[in-house]
Amino acid sequence: MPAVVVSILFAVSVTYLRYVKTVGLEPISPGLRKFGVPASKYVRATFIGTYGSVAIAVMVISPLLLYSRLAQGRPGEGLFSVLVDRPYFPLQTAVAFILGHFASEWLKEGRPAYVWVWPVAQVSIVVALFHQFVPAQTYWAEVWRTYFNWDCGCSATLLQWTVMVPLYPSIAYSAAAFLRSRIRSRRGAVPLTVQ
């Protein structure tokens, strides 16, 4: 469900920014000018940092899966699983870091360093609601096993895909955007001297 909401917000933000680009800022009210563009860019950054990185990672690794399906013995399935289908989503996270570095400059009005806020809120709500379904004495063990379970060496579960896949890439995207903004501010603050 959260993916659907973010996708709808993404479509609305793209439409709004397209409209602003077409007509300019003059006919838009001051409130929409002040909050609409940054909010739309934040939604775009969130979508790119979470679901966009997953889509790109799957496209990058898909030829390996196709080769594995065609080859005898399926040699690439293990690598595909390790890179894309583990509970910690390593390839998606790496792609998100790269996207965060390059896209943050383009989306800087939307504060891309805060892309992590929505996925962290989602995980917090899911973990808080998880308490209702398990006994209190095994709560943290069950939360760890259900959502995090990094050391299992197994494929991610459906719950991990729906809840955790936005978390790791968004944190990587935000970290890259933050580092990029720090580099930009240092370059702007240090005067260049020619000797």
Beta strands, then each sheet from edge to edge (+ up, - down):
end
